Structure formats: C-alpha cells, structure tokens
Amino acid sequence: MQETMKAALIRDENGFNFTDVPFPVMKDGDIIIKIHAAGVNRADIMQRRGSYPPPPGWPEWPGLEVAGEVYAMSEKAKKESDFKIGDRVAALVGGGGYAEYITTHHSTLIHLPDALSYIDGACIPEVYSTAYLNLFGEGKLQKGETAVVFAGASGIGIAVTQIAKAYGAKVIATVRSDEKAQAIRDVGADLIVNTKKTDIVSVFEENGADVVIDCVGGEKMGACFSRMNRFGRWIMIATLAGSMSDVHLTTVYKKRLRLIGSTLRSRSDEEKHEILKSLERDVLPYIVEGKFKPKLHAVLPLCRADDAHKIMEANENIGKVILQVI
C-alpha cells in the first residue's frame, strides 16, 4: 500500500491545509475505504475551532460521514462481515473523513445501493442516523404525535422532517428566513415557522409538541419546553444559540416532561452499528424508492474544505454540503 495520502488538515481555527498525511493503518476488524465523498457537519466546524476534539484513536482532521469503495480488509473483517473489496459503501466514522482514504471498523459501514450515488451516500450516515436515533431511540416518536425540529433547513432538520412525516407524525420546522422557508416547502413539514417573524413560544402554545429535536438552545428554550404536551420529550443535540435558559421546574414534574441530551459521535462502534442497521432497514428503502432524498446545497472538491465551512458558518446552506474526492 502507498505511504501517504491527501487530507484536509486543520491549519488553525480559520481553515485547512490540503496536504500529505500518513496512509491509514488497519486494526483488527477494520476496513479501509477509498473515499469518493464526505459530508460536512456543524461538528466539523466546532472541531476546527478547537471546541470538539475527535474521540481517541480517530484522525485529527474532521469528517464524520463518508461514501466510497472498500479498498482493503483485515482478516477479521473478512470473516465477520459480508463486505468485499470493491463494494460500494457508506460509513459513520468518529473523524477523518476529509481525506482520500479512511480505516474504520467494519461495523460502522453499510452497503450503498446502486441506485444512490457516492454524493447521495455521503449525505446519509451522520445526518439520517442522528435524525433516526433522536426521533425513535431517544424521543420514542409515535404515529400521530407532533414533532418540532429547529433549524429545519439544515441537513439534520430536513432528515428529521422526512423521517417523521414518513412515520405519520405532524412536523413543525423552524427557519430564520422566508427564503429558507420557501426552499424546504417540498420536504413535507406541516408548518414552517420563520422565527425572525413569529415568536416561537407562541407556536408551542398553539400547537404543543411531543418530541423536539433541538440544535439551537438559547434563552427561549425553557419557555418552549414548559409548553410541550404532557409526557413531552425534548432532545438537545447542540446549543448554537446559547447554552443558558431558565426552565420552570414545577412544570417538568407536573407534565412529566423529559429533557434528554444526545450525541452520536462519542457512541461506541457497537451502538453505531445498531443505529446503522436500523437506518438500513427503516429509512434507506424510502431513499432508494425515491419517496424522499437528501437535499443537496453544494458539492465542492476536498481541497476547498475552507469554502465548504464558510457556507455553513454563514448559514447559507439549505441541506447538505458535500466534499468530493476528485
């Protein structure tokens, strides 16, 4: 095997150097993927800024979801998995996706159907796993319930809306501009709220909520939380608008509300494997059959990781930003 490969290495909090790094070395049970595309996520921006380091054992450059082909396999991976050299795959990884190759345990891969491109594949593992995990694993969403998703025009927001609607929920999605509201009309939310024009607390008062997927947080979170339906489940996955809010504690026990913190990146390979298998069974068929699909905002070459991050930091994206290895 070759000795080096190209990767987008963090230069400083402002950007990347596209440079040579050591070629990955497999551990027992690993598979090396030749990467064709990698998804860009907000966690990558946090990592670049120094506030979200990769878990131990993962590369220092970002990238949580990739699509490509199986390039090499350890003997254990050959025995324990149904993958083979040349298979088209997508993978949920702990870091290191901004590169030409990556090594990861075989349990973090899924087969990429021929009907989906590598670009499509790179949109799926992190975003749709996050949506599925938090709607059903943490939120226990039921048919007929109301789900609220903040940042509804983000990759995760769109995935949450698509999955929740497919499983019979009412969906309320928030955005911060009329342009973004218009751009996600076709995603399927029952109500799209521009929070720059409409007070989000009043939306909760009028509609209630059973499950909330929140990457925003901020000072209004507590007021909205207390206005959930009885037995409501609020899933906190990030705090982009701030980490502090006042919560009316009496309401918590009177309504039997639950505030649940959730992350995907730090979960074990075993947990990720179970999430991916559920995703492959319960969500991927909808995408393959065209009932819904990832919404793409931009596809840029890997060497332009700086520009990809600028798009997301400016909140320009509607859907996914993808880095393509060309």
C-alpha positions in Angstrom: 0.0 0.0 0.0 1.0 3.6 -0.5 2.7 5.5 2.3 0.8 8.8 2.2 -2.5 10.3 1.1 -4.1 13.7 0.9 -6.2 15.1 3.7 -7.7 18.5 4.7 -5.6 19.1 7.8 -6.7 21.8 10.2 -4.2 24.7 9.9 -5.8 26.8 12.6 -9.3 27.9 13.7 -9.6 29.7 10.4 -9.0 27.0 7.8 -7.3 23.9 6.4 -4.1 22.9 4.6 -4.7 20.3 1.9 -1.6 18.2 2.4 0.1 14.8 2.7 -0.6 12.7 5.8 0.3 9.1 6.6 -1.8 6.4 4.9 -4.2 4.7 7.4 -3.2 1.6 9.1 -5.9 -1.0 9.8 -6.6 -2.5 13.2 -8.1 -6.0 13.5 -11.7 -5.8 12.3 -11.1 -2.7 10.2 -11.8 -1.9 6.6 -10.0 0.8 4.5 -12.4 2.8 2.4 -11.3 4.7 -0.7 -13.4 7.9 -0.1 -15.3 9.4 -3.0 -17.3 11.9 -1.0 -17.6 13.2 2.6 -20.4 15.1 4.4 -19.8 18.4 6.1 -21.4 18.8 9.5 -21.5 21.5 12.2 -19.5 19.3 14.4 -16.6 19.7 11.9 -16.8 23.4 12.3 -16.7 23.0 16.1 -13.6 20.7 15.7 -11.8 23.2 13.5 -12.4 25.9 16.1 -10.9 23.7 18.8 -14.1 23.0 20.9 -14.9 19.5 19.7 -11.9 17.2 19.5 -12.1 13.8 17.9 -12.6 10.7 20.1 -9.4 8.9 21.0 -8.0 6.8 18.1 -9.5 8.8 15.3 -7.6 11.1 12.9 -7.1 14.7 13.8 -8.8 16.0 10.6 -12.6 16.3 10.5 -15.3 14.3 8.7 -18.0 12.1 10.3 -19.6 10.5 7.2 -18.2 9.2 4.0 -19.1 7.2 0.9 -16.7 5.2 -1.2 -15.5 1.7 -2.0 -13.8 -1.0 0.0 -10.1 -0.8 -0.7 -8.6 -3.2 1.8 -9.9 -5.5 4.6 -8.4 -7.0 7.7 -8.7 -10.8 8.1 -11.2 -10.4 10.9 -13.4 -8.1 8.8 -13.3 -10.7 6.0 -14.6 -13.3 8.5 -17.1 -11.3 10.4 -18.7 -9.1 7.7 -20.3 -9.6 4.3 -18.2 -6.8 2.7 -15.7 -7.5 -0.1 -13.1 -5.5 -2.0 -14.7 -3.1 -4.4 -18.1 -2.9 -2.6 -19.8 0.5 -2.6 -20.3 1.6 1.0 -21.2 4.5 3.3 -19.8 4.8 6.8 -20.4 6.6 10.0 -17.0 7.4 11.5 -15.6 9.3 14.5 -13.5 11.6 12.4 -11.0 11.6 9.5 -13.5 11.8 6.6 -11.8 14.8 4.9 -9.2 12.6 3.2 -8.7 10.2 0.3 -8.8 7.1 2.5 -10.0 6.1 6.0 -9.8 3.0 8.1 -12.8 2.1 10.3 -14.3 -1.0 12.0 -16.5 -3.0 9.6 -19.5 -2.5 11.9 -19.6 1.2 11.0 -20.3 0.5 7.3 -23.5 0.0 5.3 -23.8 -1.2 1.7 -24.6 1.7 -0.6 -27.3 0.7 -3.1 -26.5 1.1 -6.8 -29.5 3.5 -7.1 -27.6 6.0 -5.0 -24.5 8.0 -6.0 -21.5 8.5 -3.7 -22.7 12.0 -3.2 -26.0 10.7 -2.0 -24.2 8.2 0.2 -22.2 10.9 1.9 -25.4 12.7 2.9 -26.8 9.7 4.8 -24.7 8.2 7.7 -24.3 11.1 10.1 -27.4 13.1 9.3 -30.0 10.4 8.9 -28.5 8.4 11.8 -28.8 11.4 14.0 -32.4 12.0 12.9 -33.4 8.4 13.4 -31.6 8.0 16.7 -33.2 11.0 18.2 -36.7 10.6 16.9 -37.1 7.0 17.8 -34.2 5.9 20.1 -34.3 8.9 22.4 -37.7 10.5 21.5 -39.8 7.4 21.1 -41.9 9.2 18.5 -45.3 7.7 17.8 -47.6 8.0 14.8 -49.9 11.0 15.2 -47.6 12.9 17.6 -46.2 16.3 16.9 -42.5 16.7 16.3 -40.7 20.1 16.3 -37.3 20.4 14.6 -35.2 23.5 15.0 -33.0 24.6 12.0 -35.4 22.9 9.6 -33.3 23.8 6.5 -30.2 22.1 7.8 -29.2 18.6 6.7 -30.4 17.2 10.1 -33.6 19.3 10.0 -34.6 18.0 6.6 -33.8 14.4 7.6 -35.9 14.7 10.8 -38.8 16.2 8.8 -38.7 13.5 6.1 -38.4 10.6 8.5 -41.0 11.9 11.0 -43.5 12.5 8.2 -42.9 9.1 6.7 -43.8 7.5 10.0 -47.0 9.5 10.4 -46.1 12.5 12.7 -47.1 16.1 12.3 -43.9 18.2 11.8 -43.2 21.8 12.7 -39.9 23.1 11.3 -38.2 26.4 12.2 -36.1 28.6 9.9 -34.8 32.1 10.1 -35.7 33.5 6.7 -38.6 33.4 4.2 -36.1 32.2 1.5 -35.3 29.1 3.6 -39.0 28.5 4.3 -39.7 28.5 0.6 -36.8 26.3 -0.1 -38.0 23.5 2.2 -41.7 23.5 1.2 -41.2 20.3 -0.7 -39.7 18.5 2.3 -43.1 18.0 3.8 -43.3 19.9 7.1 -46.9 20.7 8.1 -45.9 24.1 9.5 -42.7 26.1 8.7 -42.0 28.9 11.1 -39.7 31.9 10.4 -38.6 32.6 14.0 -37.5 36.1 12.9 -41.1 37.0 12.3 -43.0 34.7 14.6 -42.4 34.2 18.3 -41.5 30.5 18.7 -43.1 30.4 22.2 -46.5 31.2 20.7 -46.1 28.4 18.3 -45.6 26.0 21.2 -48.6 27.5 22.9 -50.8 27.0 19.9 -49.6 23.6 18.7 -47.9 21.8 21.6 -45.2 19.3 20.9 -44.5 15.7 21.8 -40.9 15.4 20.6 -38.5 18.3 19.9 -35.1 17.9 18.1 -33.1 21.0 19.2 -29.7 22.0 17.9 -30.3 25.7 18.8 -31.0 26.0 22.6 -30.8 29.6 23.8 -32.8 31.7 26.2 -36.3 30.8 24.8 -35.7 27.1 25.1 -37.1 27.0 28.7 -40.3 28.8 27.8 -40.9 26.4 24.9 -40.0 23.4 27.0 -42.7 24.1 29.6 -45.3 24.4 26.8 -44.8 20.9 25.5 -47.6 18.4 25.6 -47.8 16.1 28.7 -45.1 13.4 28.5 -43.1 15.6 26.0 -39.5 14.6 25.1 -37.1 17.4 24.3 -33.9 16.1 22.7 -30.9 18.6 22.9 -28.2 17.8 20.4 -26.4 21.2 20.2 -26.7 24.8 21.5 -26.0 27.0 18.6 -27.9 30.0 20.0 -26.6 29.7 23.6 -26.2 27.3 26.5 -28.3 29.0 29.1 -32.0 29.0 29.6 -34.5 29.2 32.5 -36.7 26.1 32.9 -39.9 26.1 35.1 -39.2 23.0 37.2 -42.7 22.6 38.5 -44.0 22.1 35.0 -41.4 19.4 34.4 -42.8 17.1 37.1 -46.5 18.1 36.6 -46.4 17.4 32.9 -43.8 14.6 33.3 -41.5 16.2 30.7 -38.1 14.8 29.7 -35.0 16.8 28.7 -32.6 14.4 27.0 -29.1 15.2 26.0 -27.8 13.3 22.9 -24.7 13.0 20.8 -23.8 10.5 18.2 -20.1 10.9 17.7 -18.9 9.6 21.0 -21.0 6.4 20.9 -19.3 3.1 20.7 -18.9 1.2 17.4 -21.5 -1.3 18.8 -24.1 1.4 19.3 -23.4 2.9 15.9 -23.7 -0.5 14.3 -27.2 -0.9 15.8 -28.2 2.5 14.7 -26.9 1.9 11.1 -28.7 -1.4 10.8 -31.9 0.2 11.9 -31.3 3.0 9.4 -30.6 0.5 6.6 -33.8 -1.4 7.5 -36.2 1.5 8.2 -35.0 4.6 6.3 -32.8 3.6 3.4 -35.7 2.0 1.4 -37.5 5.3 1.4 -34.5 7.0 -0.2 -33.9 4.2 -2.7 -37.5 4.2 -3.8 -37.5 8.0 -4.2 -40.1 8.7 -1.5 -37.7 11.3 -0.1 -34.0 12.0 -0.7 -31.2 14.1 0.8 -31.3 17.8 -0.2 -28.0 19.0 -1.6 -26.8 22.5 -1.3 -23.3 22.3 -2.7 -20.7 19.9 -3.8 -17.1 21.1 -3.6 -13.7 19.4 -4.1 -12.0 18.2 -0.9 -9.3 20.9 -1.4 -11.9 23.5 -0.9 -12.9 22.5 2.7 -12.4 26.1 3.7 -15.2 27.3 1.3 -17.5 24.5 2.5 -17.1 25.6 6.1 -17.7 29.3 5.1 -21.0 28.3 3.5 -22.2 26.6 6.7 -20.9 29.3 9.0 -22.8 31.9 7.0 -25.9 29.7 7.3 -26.3 29.8 3.6 -26.9 26.1 3.1 -30.3 24.5 2.6 -29.5 20.8 3.0 -26.1 19.2 2.8 -22.7 20.5 1.8 -20.5 17.7 0.4 -16.8 17.4 -0.2 -15.9 15.3 -3.3 -12.6 13.5 -3.6 -11.5 14.0 -7.2 
